Amino acid sequence: MISGFVFRALDGRIVVAVAILLGVALLVPALNLMTPPDSALHIPTYAVSLFGKYLCYALLALALDLVWGYCGILSLGHGAFFALGGYAMGMYLMRQIGSRGVYGNPILPDFMVFLNWKELPWFWHGFDWFVFAMAMVLVVPGLLAFVFGWFAFRSRVNGVYLSIITQAMTYALMLAFFRNDMGFGGNNGLTDFKDILGFPVQADGTRAVLFAMSAIMLALCLLVASAIVRSKFGKVLVGVRDAESRVRFLGFRVENIKLFTFVVSAMMAGIAGALFVPQVGIINPGEFAPANSIEVVVWTAVGGRGTLIGPVIGAVLVNAGKSFFTGAFPEIWLYALGGLFIAVTLFLPKGIVGTVQQGWNSRKAMKAAAEAEKGRDEAVPVTQAQAAE
């Protein structure tokens, strides 16, 4: 069963992408840890963390592409799943601080001591165990997606209405997490992390391992997404995107198909958030902002939705461009970034990878037509000769 799952995922482009990611997971940490700082090949630690953040964004864009590019669900709330996964990781990291906090309380995080909390809330229990925290990274976003999708898809909410509801969900969570009495740090969020699995979060080796894990998890999620979309279920999934009423008429439970895909996508987004937090050192309610979810849609559109690899490329390119523009043109970087989005929309409506694929398919079709025409031309003299006999 597992071999069949892997075989379905072995699309040529996915294999190349996975190989590149695994190579990057080995190469970048090696150049960071094993080369002297004055070497031309040395990659500084801040760059490793920056590239790791890009990979987390790429995983988030991949998660969105699974539901938008292949199922037709334009979710404007994937930032919520990303943030929930990040908070689950942040809660584990806060529990690892122990008595090393500002107030020296071995049980309560500093913000709870500051707010005169007397005991640890019930929903914080268990987060001192890494395995439990990682389970919550998957369970919490997945459970929210399941509950939301159960009601939304069975009510047959579609199109722009579904997009608005997902954005409203994200906005409601942002307002809730800004409250101090929620027990998640209020507007300051969770920060000042010390250790992860006993290793200092700020150490070069830890940063390198987190980067490698980001690349490996992105590669693994690419395989999972590829196996889904290349299976028989994936063909039905595309059918739901293109002709939902026809698929429903054929007897498929469309709401179950959407629900499964939505939950898997939310879990992927949660993994991205969990890998993001220790690399940036903070998680706060700002990650729930609706603008963040809209930005993920932009990354996916720039790279090419419905291609799996496109959103990964789009997320990396757009965020690298943002980093460049903020340093090179701090006063006009928003205009430069906006110009990039407009240019892609006008000249590359299918995104970067989608446009390349379209050109490649057109070239193959023209070549096949030319070969067929050549075959017909060569067959004419033979037919005439046979007729003469």
SVG drawing of the C-alpha trace seen along z (x, -y; Angstrom):
<svg xmlns="http://www.w3.org/2000/svg" viewBox="-27 -56 65 60">
<polyline fill="none" stroke="black" stroke-width="0.4" points="0.0,0.0 2.8,-2.4 4.7,-1.5 1.7,-2.2 1.2,-5.6 4.9,-6.5 4.6,-5.3 1.7,-7.5 3.7,-10.5 6.6,-9.9 5.8,-12.5 9.0,-13.6 8.8,-17.2 8.0,-16.3 11.0,-13.9 13.3,-16.7 11.8,-19.1 12.2,-16.6 15.7,-15.9 16.6,-19.6 15.0,-20.1 16.9,-17.2 20.1,-18.5 19.4,-21.9 18.7,-20.4 22.2,-18.9 24.1,-21.6 23.0,-24.8 23.7,-23.5 27.0,-22.1 28.1,-25.5 26.9,-27.2 28.6,-24.9 31.6,-23.5 33.1,-26.5 35.0,-29.4 33.1,-32.7 35.6,-34.4 35.0,-31.8 33.2,-32.8 31.1,-29.6 30.0,-30.4 26.3,-31.0 25.7,-33.1 23.3,-31.9 20.9,-34.8 20.6,-33.7 19.9,-30.1 17.0,-31.3 15.8,-33.6 15.8,-30.8 14.1,-28.5 11.4,-31.1 10.9,-31.1 10.6,-27.3 7.9,-27.5 6.0,-30.0 6.4,-27.7 4.8,-24.8 1.9,-27.1 1.4,-28.1 1.5,-24.3 -1.2,-23.7 -3.4,-26.4 -2.7,-25.1 -4.1,-21.7 -7.5,-23.1 -7.6,-26.1 -5.7,-24.8 -7.2,-21.3 -10.5,-21.5 -11.5,-25.1 -11.8,-26.3 -10.4,-29.8 -9.6,-29.9 -8.7,-33.2 -8.2,-31.7 -5.2,-29.5 -3.2,-32.0 -5.3,-30.8 -4.2,-27.2 -0.6,-28.4 -0.9,-30.5 -2.5,-27.7 0.4,-25.4 2.8,-28.2 1.1,-28.7 1.2,-25.0 5.0,-25.0 5.3,-28.3 3.5,-26.8 6.0,-24.0 8.9,-26.4 7.5,-28.5 7.1,-25.5 10.8,-24.7 11.9,-28.1 11.1,-26.9 12.7,-29.0 14.9,-30.9 12.2,-33.5 12.3,-37.0 10.2,-36.2 11.8,-32.8 8.5,-30.9 9.1,-27.3 5.5,-26.6 3.9,-29.9 5.2,-31.7 6.3,-35.3 3.2,-36.9 1.0,-34.9 3.0,-36.0 2.8,-39.6 -1.0,-39.3 -1.3,-37.7 -2.4,-34.3 -2.4,-31.8 -2.2,-28.5 -1.5,-27.2 -4.7,-27.0 -5.9,-23.5 -5.2,-23.8 -1.5,-24.4 -1.0,-21.0 0.9,-18.5 2.8,-21.1 6.0,-20.4 6.2,-17.1 7.4,-17.5 5.4,-14.6 2.2,-16.0 2.9,-19.5 3.6,-18.0 0.4,-16.1 -1.4,-19.4 0.3,-21.0 -1.7,-18.6 -4.8,-18.1 -5.8,-21.7 -5.7,-23.1 -7.2,-19.8 -10.0,-19.9 -10.8,-23.5 -10.8,-22.7 -13.0,-19.7 -15.6,-21.5 -15.7,-24.5 -15.8,-22.4 -18.4,-20.1 -20.9,-22.9 -19.8,-25.0 -19.6,-22.2 -22.8,-20.5 -24.5,-23.8 -23.1,-24.0 -21.5,-27.3 -19.3,-28.0 -17.4,-30.7 -16.9,-34.1 -19.2,-33.4 -17.0,-30.6 -13.9,-32.9 -15.6,-35.6 -16.5,-33.1 -12.9,-31.8 -11.6,-35.3 -14.2,-36.1 -13.0,-33.0 -9.4,-34.2 -10.3,-37.7 -12.4,-36.4 -9.5,-34.3 -7.1,-37.3 -9.4,-39.4 -9.7,-36.5 -6.0,-35.9 -5.4,-39.6 -7.2,-39.3 -5.0,-38.9 -7.5,-36.7 -7.3,-34.1 -4.0,-32.8 -1.8,-33.1 0.1,-36.3 -2.2,-38.8 -0.8,-41.3 2.7,-40.4 2.2,-36.7 4.8,-34.1 8.6,-34.8 11.9,-34.7 12.3,-31.0 15.3,-29.2 15.5,-25.5 14.0,-23.0 14.5,-19.4 17.3,-20.5 19.2,-22.4 19.6,-26.3 17.2,-27.8 19.7,-30.5 22.7,-28.1 24.0,-27.8 23.6,-24.0 20.0,-24.3 19.2,-26.9 20.8,-24.6 18.7,-21.6 15.5,-23.6 16.3,-24.7 17.0,-21.1 13.7,-20.0 11.8,-22.7 13.2,-21.5 12.6,-17.8 9.0,-18.5 8.3,-20.5 9.6,-17.6 7.5,-15.1 4.4,-17.3 5.1,-17.6 5.1,-13.8 1.8,-13.6 0.1,-16.3 1.4,-14.7 0.1,-11.3 -3.3,-12.7 -3.7,-14.7 -2.3,-11.8 -4.6,-9.2 -8.2,-8.4 -9.3,-10.6 -7.3,-13.4 -9.2,-13.1 -12.5,-13.4 -11.0,-16.3 -10.3,-18.2 -13.8,-17.2 -15.2,-18.9 -13.2,-22.0 -14.4,-22.2 -17.9,-20.8 -19.1,-20.2 -22.8,-19.7 -21.8,-17.0 -19.7,-15.1 -22.5,-15.3 -24.9,-13.9 -22.6,-11.0 -23.1,-10.0 -20.0,-11.3 -20.3,-12.8 -18.7,-16.2 -18.9,-17.5 -16.7,-14.6 -14.2,-15.1 -13.9,-18.8 -13.7,-18.1 -10.9,-15.6 -8.8,-17.9 -9.5,-20.9 -8.4,-19.0 -5.2,-17.7 -4.4,-21.2 -4.9,-22.7 -2.6,-20.2 0.1,-21.1 -0.4,-24.7 0.0,-23.9 3.3,-22.1 4.5,-25.2 3.6,-27.4 5.3,-25.0 8.6,-25.1 8.3,-28.9 8.1,-29.9 11.5,-28.6 13.2,-30.2 11.8,-33.6 11.6,-33.5 8.0,-34.8 4.4,-34.1 1.7,-36.7 -1.9,-37.4 -0.6,-39.4 -0.1,-36.0 -4.0,-35.7 -4.3,-39.0 -6.5,-38.5 -3.9,-40.3 -1.5,-37.4 -3.9,-34.9 -4.5,-37.1 -0.7,-37.3 -0.6,-33.5 -3.1,-33.6 -0.8,-36.0 2.2,-33.7 0.2,-30.8 -1.1,-32.8 2.3,-34.1 3.8,-30.6 0.9,-29.0 -2.0,-27.4 -2.9,-23.8 0.8,-22.9 2.1,-22.0 5.6,-23.2 4.4,-26.7 3.2,-27.9 6.5,-26.8 8.5,-28.8 6.0,-31.7 6.3,-31.9 10.2,-31.8 10.4,-34.4 7.9,-36.8 9.3,-36.7 12.9,-37.0 11.8,-40.0 10.2,-41.5 13.4,-41.1 15.4,-42.7 13.0,-45.6 12.8,-46.4 16.6,-46.7 17.2,-48.3 14.1,-50.6 12.8,-51.0 10.5,-53.9 9.0,-52.4 9.2,-48.7 5.4,-48.3 5.1,-49.9 7.7,-47.6 6.1,-44.6 2.7,-45.7 4.1,-46.3 5.4,-42.7 2.0,-41.4 0.3,-43.5 2.9,-42.4 2.4,-38.7 -1.4,-39.1 -1.3,-40.8 1.5,-38.8 1.5,-35.5 -2.2,-34.9 -1.4,-31.2 1.5,-32.0 5.2,-31.3 5.0,-27.5 1.6,-27.4 2.8,-29.5 5.9,-27.4 3.7,-24.2 1.3,-25.8 4.2,-26.7 5.7,-23.2 2.4,-21.5 1.8,-23.7 5.2,-22.9 4.6,-19.2 1.2,-19.5 2.8,-21.3 5.6,-18.7 3.1,-15.9 1.0,-17.6 4.0,-18.1 5.1,-14.4 1.5,-13.3 1.5,-15.6 4.9,-14.2 3.6,-10.7 0.6,-11.4 2.8,-12.9 5.1,-9.9 2.1,-7.5 0.7,-9.2 3.4,-7.9 3.1,-4.4 -0.7,-4.4 -0.3,-5.8 2.2,-3.1 0.0,-0.4 -2.9,-1.8 -0.8,-1.8 0.0,1.9"/>
</svg>
